[in-house]
């Protein structure tokens, strides 16, 4: 075949492909709502530094004793915790998803109250807790809240505790 016929033939073929590709025979649309897979509630163990509560475990708490504090709740007032004492923050996470999901429990000192520097000393060892919740499972995790033995006397420290979804951890 002659080359001068080949180039226009391929051009016509290419244009035909471009026109033919977007022709759709049938279509449909999907509407989807994305729901929050985690239901989170809390319980706090400990009082006045006695060691009796320290033998307790978050996993031994009745699941009905956990409280949902997430929506518009005011800070839970512990009144006083003395330097060197601990409390145990128990977090119950119910994963309604059909896949495992990662989470991070973290705490940070609320600033802008005029006592941030002293509160940072009192709660100097705030750490985060990271793990996974299995598909359709309920998990109870614990995170200690420790008051430094070198803490100054300070009133009204506010800790913002949060649970955030993340990628799963290996």
RAPE-V754589 format. One record per pair of residues at least 4 apart in sequence whose ideal C-beta (glycine too) atoms are under 8 Angstrom apart, sorted by the first residue. I is the first residue (numbers start at 1). J is the second residue. D is the distance in whole Angstrom. If there is no record, write none. Layout:
i->I j->J d->D
i->I j->J d->D
This chain:
i->1 j->5 d->6
i->1 j->6 d->6
i->2 j->6 d->7
i->3 j->7 d->7
i->4 j->8 d->8
i->5 j->9 d->6
i->6 j->10 d->6
i->7 j->11 d->6
i->8 j->12 d->6
i->9 j->13 d->6
i->10 j->14 d->6
i->11 j->15 d->6
i->12 j->16 d->6
i->13 j->17 d->7
i->14 j->18 d->7
i->15 j->19 d->6
i->16 j->20 d->6
i->17 j->21 d->6
i->19 j->23 d->8
i->35 j->96 d->7
i->37 j->95 d->6
i->37 j->96 d->5
i->37 j->97 d->4
i->37 j->101 d->6
i->37 j->165 d->7
i->38 j->93 d->6
i->38 j->94 d->7
i->38 j->95 d->6
i->38 j->96 d->8
i->38 j->101 d->7
i->38 j->103 d->7
i->38 j->133 d->8
i->38 j->163 d->7
i->38 j->165 d->6
i->39 j->68 d->8
i->39 j->93 d->7
i->39 j->94 d->4
i->39 j->96 d->7
i->40 j->68 d->7
i->40 j->70 d->6
i->40 j->91 d->7
i->40 j->92 d->7
i->40 j->93 d->5
i->40 j->94 d->8
i->40 j->163 d->5
i->41 j->66 d->4
i->41 j->67 d->6
i->41 j->68 d->5
i->41 j->69 d->7
i->41 j->91 d->8
i->41 j->92 d->5
i->42 j->66 d->6
i->42 j->67 d->6
i->42 j->68 d->8
i->42 j->69 d->5
i->42 j->89 d->7
i->42 j->90 d->7
i->42 j->91 d->6
i->42 j->92 d->7
i->42 j->161 d->8
i->43 j->58 d->7
i->43 j->61 d->5
i->43 j->65 d->6
i->43 j->66 d->5
i->43 j->67 d->7
i->43 j->90 d->4
i->43 j->92 d->7
i->44 j->76 d->7
i->44 j->78 d->8
i->44 j->87 d->6
i->44 j->88 d->7
i->44 j->89 d->6
i->44 j->90 d->7
i->45 j->53 d->5
i->45 j->56 d->6
i->45 j->58 d->7
i->45 j->61 d->8
i->45 j->87 d->7
i->45 j->88 d->4
i->45 j->90 d->6
i->46 j->53 d->5
i->46 j->54 d->8
i->46 j->85 d->7
i->46 j->86 d->6
i->46 j->87 d->4
i->46 j->88 d->6
i->47 j->53 d->6
i->48 j->82 d->8
i->48 j->85 d->7
i->49 j->82 d->6
i->49 j->84 d->7
i->49 j->85 d->4
i->49 j->86 d->8
i->51 j->55 d->7
i->52 j->56 d->8
i->53 j->88 d->8
i->54 j->86 d->8
i->56 j->60 d->6
i->56 j->61 d->8
i->56 j->88 d->8
i->57 j->61 d->8
i->57 j->142 d->7
i->58 j->88 d->6
i->58 j->90 d->4
i->58 j->91 d->8
i->58 j->140 d->5
i->58 j->141 d->7
i->58 j->142 d->4
i->59 j->140 d->5
i->59 j->142 d->8
i->61 j->65 d->5
i->61 j->66 d->7
i->61 j->90 d->6
i->61 j->140 d->7
i->63 j->92 d->6
i->63 j->138 d->7
i->63 j->140 d->8
i->66 j->90 d->7
i->66 j->92 d->4
i->69 j->73 d->4
i->69 j->76 d->7
i->75 j->158 d->5
i->78 j->87 d->7
i->81 j->85 d->5
i->81 j->87 d->7
i->81 j->147 d->5
i->82 j->147 d->7
i->83 j->122 d->8
i->83 j->147 d->6
i->83 j->148 d->7
i->83 j->149 d->5
i->83 j->150 d->7
i->83 j->151 d->4
i->84 j->147 d->6
i->84 j->148 d->8
i->84 j->149 d->4
i->85 j->146 d->8
i->85 j->147 d->5
i->86 j->144 d->6
i->86 j->145 d->7
i->86 j->146 d->5
i->86 j->147 d->7
i->87 j->144 d->7
i->87 j->145 d->5
i->88 j->142 d->5
i->88 j->143 d->8
i->88 j->144 d->6
i->88 j->145 d->7
i->89 j->105 d->8
i->89 j->107 d->8
i->89 j->142 d->7
i->89 j->143 d->5
i->89 j->144 d->7
i->89 j->145 d->6
i->89 j->161 d->7
i->90 j->140 d->6
i->90 j->141 d->7
i->90 j->142 d->5
i->91 j->105 d->5
i->91 j->140 d->7
i->91 j->141 d->5
i->91 j->142 d->7
i->91 j->143 d->7
i->91 j->163 d->6
i->92 j->138 d->7
i->92 j->139 d->7
i->92 j->140 d->5
i->93 j->103 d->6
i->93 j->133 d->5
i->93 j->138 d->7
i->93 j->139 d->5
i->93 j->140 d->8
i->93 j->141 d->7
i->93 j->163 d->7
i->94 j->137 d->8
i->94 j->138 d->5
i->95 j->100 d->7
i->95 j->101 d->6
i->95 j->133 d->4
i->95 j->134 d->7
i->95 j->135 d->7
i->95 j->136 d->6
i->95 j->137 d->6
i->95 j->138 d->8
i->95 j->139 d->7
i->96 j->136 d->7
i->97 j->101 d->6
i->97 j->135 d->6
i->97 j->136 d->7
i->98 j->135 d->5
i->98 j->136 d->6
i->99 j->135 d->5
i->100 j->132 d->5
i->100 j->133 d->7
i->100 j->134 d->5
i->100 j->135 d->5
i->100 j->168 d->5
i->101 j->132 d->7
i->101 j->133 d->6
i->101 j->165 d->6
i->101 j->166 d->8
i->101 j->168 d->6
i->102 j->130 d->7
i->102 j->131 d->7
i->102 j->132 d->5
i->102 j->133 d->8
i->102 j->165 d->7
i->102 j->166 d->4
i->102 j->167 d->5
i->102 j->168 d->4
i->102 j->169 d->5
i->103 j->130 d->7
i->103 j->131 d->7
i->103 j->132 d->7
i->103 j->133 d->6
i->103 j->163 d->6
i->103 j->164 d->7
i->103 j->165 d->6
i->103 j->166 d->6
i->104 j->128 d->5
i->104 j->129 d->7
i->104 j->130 d->5
i->104 j->163 d->7
i->104 j->164 d->5
i->104 j->166 d->5
i->105 j->128 d->6
i->105 j->129 d->4
i->105 j->130 d->8
i->105 j->141 d->7
i->105 j->143 d->5
i->105 j->161 d->7
i->105 j->162 d->7
i->105 j->163 d->5
i->106 j->126 d->8
i->106 j->128 d->4
i->106 j->129 d->8
i->106 j->161 d->8
i->106 j->162 d->6
i->106 j->164 d->7
i->107 j->123 d->8
i->107 j->126 d->5
i->107 j->128 d->8
i->107 j->143 d->8
i->107 j->145 d->7
i->107 j->159 d->5
i->107 j->160 d->7
i->107 j->161 d->5
i->107 j->162 d->8
i->108 j->126 d->7
i->108 j->159 d->7
i->108 j->160 d->5
i->109 j->116 d->6
i->109 j->119 d->5
i->109 j->120 d->6
i->109 j->123 d->6
i->109 j->126 d->7
i->109 j->157 d->7
i->109 j->158 d->7
i->109 j->159 d->6
i->109 j->160 d->8
i->110 j->116 d->8
i->110 j->158 d->4
i->110 j->159 d->7
i->110 j->160 d->5
i->111 j->116 d->5
i->112 j->116 d->7
i->113 j->156 d->6
i->113 j->158 d->6
i->115 j->119 d->5
i->115 j->154 d->5
i->115 j->155 d->7
i->115 j->156 d->6
i->115 j->157 d->6
i->116 j->120 d->6
i->117 j->121 d->7
i->118 j->122 d->6
i->118 j->151 d->8
i->118 j->152 d->5
i->118 j->154 d->4
i->118 j->157 d->8
i->119 j->123 d->6
i->119 j->154 d->6
i->119 j->157 d->4
i->119 j->158 d->8
i->120 j->124 d->7
i->121 j->148 d->6
i->121 j->150 d->7
i->121 j->151 d->6
i->121 j->152 d->6
i->122 j->147 d->6
i->122 j->148 d->6
i->122 j->151 d->4
i->122 j->152 d->7
i->122 j->154 d->6
i->122 j->157 d->6
i->123 j->145 d->7
i->123 j->146 d->8
i->123 j->147 d->7
i->123 j->148 d->7
i->123 j->157 d->7
i->123 j->159 d->7
i->124 j->148 d->5
i->125 j->146 d->6
i->125 j->148 d->7
i->126 j->145 d->8
i->126 j->159 d->8
i->127 j->143 d->8
i->129 j->141 d->6
i->129 j->143 d->5
i->130 j->166 d->7
i->130 j->169 d->6
i->131 j->139 d->8
i->131 j->141 d->6
i->131 j->169 d->7
i->132 j->168 d->5
i->132 j->169 d->6
i->133 j->137 d->6
i->133 j->139 d->5
i->134 j->139 d->7
i->145 j->159 d->7
i->147 j->151 d->5
